[in-house]
Amino acid sequence: MKFQPDRFDAHSITGHGPGWISVGAEKIHSSIILSSRGLRLPWPCTQFEDLSAEHFKELAQLDAEVLLLGSGSRLRFVPPAWLQPLMARRIGVETMDTAAACRTYNILAGEGRHVLAALILDTLAYQSTKTVSG
């Protein structure tokens, strides 16, 4: 049973594929941070291996209810110690591949939750497989 209507004033991810996502009508090909409260920032992570503890300190400063980490084309986890700044601020963290994070973001944002999505669009990995395969 649904008790409240979906919100449509938040950024909405309208599509995704290998190396891209769409926010509204705009197709984005680089990693991004999206917030259900309107924040939209480029994220300097072209691949999972670019992540560091400093990225999570910066994400904690954005003060969301929950952080969805889209780890790229496959599910990967960061060292638990890197999540300490988020835990100290009582920010929930869920890690999943980027496609799953896009879908989950839309659900939580539609429910009116203060959700932050840090999405790695590993375009370098996609470009290298595209080049190799054809």
C-alpha positions in Angstrom: 0.0 0.0 0.0 1.4 3.4 -1.0 0.9 6.3 1.4 2.5 9.2 -0.5 2.9 10.1 -4.2 6.2 9.8 -6.0 8.2 13.0 -6.2 9.2 14.2 -9.6 11.0 17.4 -8.7 14.3 15.6 -8.0 16.9 14.7 -10.7 15.6 11.6 -12.4 17.8 9.1 -14.2 15.9 8.4 -17.4 18.3 5.8 -18.9 21.6 4.1 -18.6 23.9 1.9 -20.6 27.6 0.9 -20.9 29.5 4.1 -20.2 26.6 6.6 -20.0 23.5 7.6 -18.1 20.7 10.1 -19.0 19.5 12.7 -16.5 16.3 14.1 -18.0 17.0 14.5 -21.7 20.8 14.9 -21.2 23.2 12.0 -21.9 26.2 12.0 -19.6 29.4 10.1 -20.3 31.5 10.8 -17.2 31.2 9.9 -13.5 28.7 12.1 -11.6 27.3 12.8 -8.2 23.5 13.3 -8.1 21.4 14.3 -5.2 17.6 14.1 -4.9 17.8 17.7 -3.5 19.1 19.0 -6.8 22.9 18.8 -6.4 24.7 17.7 -9.5 28.5 17.5 -9.6 31.1 16.0 -11.9 33.0 13.2 -10.1 36.7 12.8 -11.0 36.6 9.0 -11.0 36.9 7.5 -14.5 37.2 4.0 -13.0 36.8 2.2 -9.7 40.6 2.1 -9.1 40.6 6.0 -9.0 38.7 6.0 -5.7 40.4 6.9 -2.4 39.5 7.6 1.2 39.4 11.3 0.3 36.4 10.8 -2.0 34.4 9.5 0.9 35.4 12.3 3.2 34.0 14.7 0.5 30.8 12.7 0.0 30.2 12.8 3.8 30.2 16.6 3.7 27.2 16.5 1.3 25.1 15.2 4.3 22.6 12.9 2.7 20.4 10.3 4.3 21.8 7.5 2.2 24.7 7.2 -0.3 24.4 4.9 -3.3 27.8 4.0 -4.7 27.6 2.9 -8.2 30.9 1.0 -8.6 30.9 0.8 -12.4 30.0 -2.1 -14.6 30.4 -4.7 -11.9 29.9 -4.8 -8.1 33.1 -3.9 -6.2 33.6 -2.8 -2.6 35.9 -0.2 -1.1 37.9 -0.8 2.1 35.5 -0.4 5.1 37.8 2.2 6.7 37.1 4.5 3.8 33.4 4.6 4.9 34.1 5.9 8.4 33.4 9.6 7.6 29.9 8.5 6.3 29.2 6.3 9.3 30.3 9.1 11.7 27.6 11.3 10.2 25.0 8.5 10.3 24.8 8.3 6.5 23.8 4.9 5.2 25.9 3.4 2.4 24.9 0.9 -0.3 27.3 -0.3 -2.9 26.1 -1.8 -6.2 27.0 -1.8 -9.8 26.1 1.5 -11.5 23.0 0.2 -13.4 21.5 -1.0 -10.1 22.4 2.3 -8.4 20.6 4.2 -11.1 17.4 2.2 -10.6 17.6 2.4 -6.8 18.3 6.1 -6.9 15.1 6.7 -8.8 13.0 4.7 -6.4 14.4 6.4 -3.3 14.3 9.9 -4.8 10.7 9.2 -5.9 9.8 8.4 -2.3 11.1 11.7 -1.2 14.3 10.4 0.5 17.4 12.5 0.7 19.6 10.2 -1.5 23.0 10.8 -3.0 24.2 8.7 -5.9 28.0 8.7 -6.7 28.1 6.9 -10.0 31.2 5.7 -11.7 30.7 5.5 -15.4 33.8 3.5 -16.3 33.9 4.8 -19.9 37.6 3.7 -20.2 36.7 0.1 -19.6 33.8 0.3 -22.0 35.9 2.0 -24.7 38.6 -0.6 -24.4 36.2 -3.5 -24.7 34.4 -1.8 -27.6 37.8 -1.3 -29.4 38.8 -4.9 -28.8 35.5 -6.4 -29.9 34.9 -4.4 -32.9 
